[in-house]
Amino acid sequence: MDLRDLRYFETIAELQHIGRAAQRLHRTQPALTSCVRRLEEACGAPLFEKSGRGIRLTPAGVVLQKWAQRMRFDVEDAKREIGDIGRGLSGHVRVGVVPTAAQFLLPAVTRQLLAEAPAVTLKTVVALVDALKPQLKAGEIDLMVATETPAEAGFVSRPLAEDNIVVAASADHPVFKAPVTMADLSAYQWVLQPPGAPTRDWLDSAFDRARLPRPVVQVESTMLFMLPPLIAETGLLSFVSRHHVGEGTPLREVVLKETTMRRRLSVTYRADSYLLPAAQRLIELFAGVQDGQADAKGRARRTASASQPHARKKAAAP
C-alpha cells in the first residue's frame, strides 16, 4: 500500500464524499477514485458504499481507517524521533490545554521550558476537554492538559492536582455578612455557563439533590475567562475555579462543602506515540507548577479560614 493513497483515503473517509475530498486535497476526483480502487485491490474488499448523496465506510473500510491512522502516526513519529537524535530539548510541541490551566499554569511552564530550551517552539490550543480529545486522537496535538476523564484504551494519563470549582463573589458582596447556607444562595442572581457545560450541570444537580431551586441566572456566558471579571463588576455569584479567588484577587470564595466541585487535572497523550524530549520535559514542568501552586493555595485557604470566625462574630455583633 502506498502511504499517499492511505492519506488520501483518510480524508475521503472523514468527509464521506469524493468531490469534497478532491477539493481539500487539490486532486481530481478520478485520481482519488483510482486511489480507492488500488486500496480495495490490495485489501481484497470494498472500502466504501453509497449513502444518500455521499459514501460511507464498509466494515473493511473502518478497519483500514484505524490502521491507516496508526501508520501515519508511526511515520510522523519516526521522522520526529530521528530528527531529534542529538538535538536535545528542541523541536515543535503541540499542546491542548483547558482555559483554567492555560491562564494559571501555561505561562509559568512556558517560561521555564523556554529558559531551558530556547530552540523549542510551541503551538497551544485552548479549549474544553470535549474539543481537545478528538484532536489528540487525530494526532493534531501531542498532549492535553485537561480535566480528568475516564480511562480509555490507547491513552496514557498522568494526574496532576485538584482544581476545585467553588461559588465565588466580589469580596464586598452581602453574602459574606453572615454565615451562609446553600439555601441562602437562592436569594442572589448568578452569572454562569450555559446548561451542558460540565460545571453548570454539576451545580444544577447539587441544588437538585438538596431539593432547592436552581440558581437564577441573570447573565449567561460561554467564555470561562469572562466569569471572574463579571463577578467583580456586577455583584453576581458564580461558579469558578478556586484559582480565581483569594489573596490578590477582588473575589472571595463562598465556603460550602455542598457547592465545592472537586475535579482533577491530568496530562494525557497517546500510548503508542513518540513524545519529543521537550514534550516530556513540558509534562514534568506542568506537574511541578501544579504541586507548587496547590501548596500556595492551601496556605492561603488556611489563613482565610482562620480569619473567618472572627469576621463572622464581628458582623453578628449588635
C-alpha positions in Angstrom: 0.0 0.0 0.0 1.2 3.5 -0.8 1.4 5.9 2.1 0.0 8.7 -0.1 -3.0 6.5 -1.0 -3.6 5.9 2.7 -3.5 9.7 3.5 -6.0 10.4 0.7 -8.2 7.5 2.0 -8.3 9.1 5.5 -9.5 12.4 4.0 -12.2 10.6 1.9 -13.3 8.7 4.9 -13.5 11.8 7.1 -15.5 13.8 4.5 -17.5 10.9 3.2 -17.5 12.4 -0.3 -15.0 12.1 -3.2 -15.8 15.6 -4.5 -15.2 17.4 -1.2 -12.1 15.3 -0.6 -10.7 16.3 -4.0 -11.2 20.0 -3.2 -9.4 19.7 0.1 -6.5 17.7 -1.3 -6.3 19.6 -4.5 -6.6 16.5 -6.6 -9.0 15.4 -9.3 -11.9 13.1 -8.5 -10.7 10.4 -10.9 -7.3 10.4 -9.1 -9.0 9.8 -5.8 -11.3 7.1 -7.3 -8.2 5.3 -8.6 -6.6 5.6 -5.1 -9.6 3.9 -3.6 -9.6 1.1 -6.3 -5.9 0.4 -5.6 -6.5 0.1 -1.9 -9.6 -2.2 -2.5 -7.5 -4.4 -4.7 -4.8 -4.6 -2.0 -7.3 -5.3 0.7 -9.5 -7.7 -1.3 -12.7 -6.0 -0.1 -14.8 -2.9 -0.9 -13.9 0.1 1.4 -16.9 2.4 0.7 -20.6 2.1 -0.1 -23.1 4.6 -1.3 -25.0 6.5 1.4 -27.5 9.1 0.1 -25.5 11.7 -1.9 -22.3 10.6 -0.3 -20.4 7.5 0.7 -19.6 5.7 4.0 -17.1 3.2 5.1 -17.8 -0.5 4.9 -16.7 -2.7 7.8 -13.4 -3.3 5.9 -13.0 0.4 5.4 -13.4 1.0 9.2 -10.6 -1.4 9.9 -8.4 0.2 7.2 -9.1 3.7 8.6 -7.8 2.6 12.0 -4.6 1.1 10.6 -4.1 4.0 8.1 -4.2 6.4 11.0 -1.8 4.3 13.1 0.6 4.0 10.1 0.5 7.8 9.6 1.3 8.3 13.3 4.2 5.9 13.1 5.7 7.5 10.1 5.4 11.0 11.6 6.8 9.8 14.9 9.7 8.1 13.2 10.6 11.3 11.4 10.4 13.3 14.6 12.4 10.8 16.6 15.2 10.5 14.0 15.3 14.3 13.6 15.6 14.7 17.4 18.7 12.5 17.7 21.4 14.6 19.2 19.3 17.8 19.3 18.2 17.5 22.9 15.4 19.8 24.0 14.3 21.2 20.7 11.5 20.8 18.1 7.9 21.7 17.9 5.4 20.7 20.7 1.7 20.9 20.2 -0.3 21.1 23.4 -4.0 21.3 24.1 -5.0 23.0 27.4 -8.2 23.8 29.1 -8.8 27.5 29.9 -8.0 27.4 33.7 -4.7 25.6 33.1 -4.0 28.0 30.2 -4.4 31.0 32.4 -2.8 29.8 35.6 -0.3 27.2 34.6 0.8 27.6 31.0 2.6 31.0 31.3 4.9 29.8 34.1 5.5 26.4 32.4 6.3 28.1 29.1 8.8 30.5 30.8 10.6 27.6 32.4 10.7 25.5 29.2 12.0 28.3 27.1 14.6 29.2 29.7 15.9 25.6 29.5 15.3 25.1 25.7 15.2 28.4 23.8 15.1 26.4 20.4 11.7 24.8 21.3 8.6 26.1 19.6 5.1 25.7 21.0 1.6 25.5 19.5 -1.2 25.9 22.1 -4.8 25.1 21.6 -7.1 26.4 24.3 -10.5 24.6 24.5 -12.6 22.4 26.7 -11.8 18.7 27.0 -14.6 17.7 24.7 -12.9 19.6 21.9 -9.4 18.7 22.7 -9.8 14.9 22.9 -10.7 14.4 19.2 -7.6 16.5 18.3 -5.5 14.3 20.5 -7.0 11.2 18.8 -6.3 12.6 15.4 -2.7 13.4 16.2 -3.2 17.1 15.8 -1.8 17.8 19.3 0.9 15.9 21.2 -0.6 16.1 24.7 -3.6 17.5 26.5 -3.8 19.2 29.9 -7.4 19.0 30.9 -9.9 17.8 33.5 -9.5 14.1 34.2 -11.7 11.8 32.1 -12.4 8.0 32.4 -9.5 5.8 31.4 -9.6 5.0 27.7 -7.6 2.3 25.8 -4.7 3.8 23.7 -4.1 6.8 26.0 -1.9 7.4 29.0 -2.9 9.9 31.7 -0.8 11.3 34.4 -2.7 13.0 37.3 -1.5 16.5 38.2 -3.5 18.1 41.0 -7.0 19.1 42.0 -8.7 22.1 40.5 -11.8 22.7 42.8 -14.7 24.7 41.4 -16.4 26.9 44.0 -19.1 29.5 44.5 -17.5 33.0 44.3 -18.5 36.6 44.7 -16.9 40.0 45.0 -15.1 40.4 48.3 -17.7 43.0 49.5 -20.8 41.0 48.5 -23.6 40.9 51.1 -23.4 37.1 51.1 -20.4 37.4 53.4 -22.2 39.5 56.1 -23.3 36.4 58.0 -22.8 32.6 57.9 -24.4 31.3 54.8 -26.2 28.1 53.9 -26.9 26.6 50.5 -30.5 27.8 50.7 -29.3 31.4 51.2 -27.7 31.3 47.7 -31.1 31.2 46.1 -31.7 34.8 47.1 -29.0 36.0 44.7 -28.6 36.3 41.0 -25.8 34.4 39.1 -23.5 34.5 36.1 -22.9 31.0 34.8 -22.1 29.0 31.7 -25.0 27.6 29.7 -26.6 24.3 30.5 -24.5 21.4 29.1 -21.2 22.8 30.4 -19.9 20.3 33.0 -19.6 22.8 35.8 -23.0 24.2 35.2 -24.6 20.8 35.1 -22.8 19.8 38.3 -24.0 22.9 40.2 -27.6 22.5 39.0 -27.5 18.9 40.1 -26.2 19.9 43.6 -29.2 22.2 44.1 -31.5 19.4 42.8 -30.0 17.0 45.3 -30.6 19.5 48.1 -34.2 20.0 46.9 -33.6 23.7 46.3 -34.4 25.9 43.4 -31.6 26.0 40.8 -29.6 29.2 40.6 -31.3 32.1 39.0 -29.0 33.1 36.0 -29.1 36.7 35.1 -26.0 36.6 32.8 -25.0 33.6 30.8 -21.6 33.3 29.2 -19.9 30.6 27.2 -16.5 32.2 27.9 -14.9 30.9 31.1 -12.4 33.9 31.1 -15.4 36.2 31.3 -16.8 34.9 34.6 -14.3 36.4 37.1 -14.4 40.0 35.8 -18.2 39.7 35.5 -18.4 38.6 39.2 -16.2 41.5 40.3 -18.1 44.2 38.3 -21.7 43.1 38.7 -22.1 41.7 42.2 -23.4 38.4 40.9 -22.5 35.0 42.2 -20.7 32.5 40.0 -19.1 29.0 39.9 -15.4 29.2 39.1 -12.0 27.6 39.7 -10.6 28.3 43.1 -7.5 29.7 41.3 -9.6 32.8 40.6 -10.4 33.7 44.2 -8.5 34.7 47.4 -5.4 36.8 48.1 -4.5 39.2 45.3 -7.9 39.0 43.6 -11.2 41.0 44.1 -13.1 37.8 44.6 -13.8 35.6 47.6 -15.0 32.0 48.0 -18.4 31.3 49.5 -17.2 28.3 51.5 -19.7 25.5 51.4 -18.9 21.8 51.1 -22.1 21.1 49.2 -21.1 23.5 46.4 -17.5 22.5 46.0 -16.9 20.5 42.9 -13.7 18.5 43.2 -12.1 17.6 39.9 -8.5 16.7 38.9 -6.4 18.0 36.1 -4.3 15.5 34.2 -1.9 15.4 31.3 -2.9 12.9 28.6 -1.1 11.6 25.5 -1.4 8.7 23.1 0.1 5.5 24.4 1.8 4.5 21.2 3.0 8.0 20.2 6.6 9.3 20.3 7.0 12.3 22.6 9.8 14.7 22.0 12.2 15.2 24.9 10.8 18.7 25.0 7.3 17.4 25.4 8.4 15.1 28.2 10.0 18.0 29.9 6.8 20.0 29.5 4.9 17.3 31.3 7.3 17.4 34.2 7.1 21.2 34.4 3.3 21.1 34.5 3.4 18.6 37.4 5.9 20.8 39.2 4.0 24.0 38.9 0.7 22.3 39.9 2.3 21.0 43.0 3.8 24.4 43.9 0.5 26.3 43.3 -1.5 23.7 45.2 0.7 24.2 48.3 0.4 28.0 48.0 -3.4 27.8 47.6 -3.6 25.6 50.6 -1.7 28.0 52.8 -3.9 30.9 51.6 -7.1 29.0 52.3 -5.9 28.0 55.8 -5.1 31.7 56.5 -8.6 32.8 55.2 -10.4 30.1 57.2 -8.6 31.1 60.4 -9.8 34.7 60.0 -13.5 33.9 59.1 -14.8 33.0 62.6 -13.5 36.4 63.9 -15.1 38.2 60.9 -18.4 36.5 61.4 -18.6 37.3 65.1 -17.9 40.9 64.3 -20.6 41.0 61.7 -23.1 39.4 64.1 -22.4 41.9 66.9 -25.2 44.3 67.7 
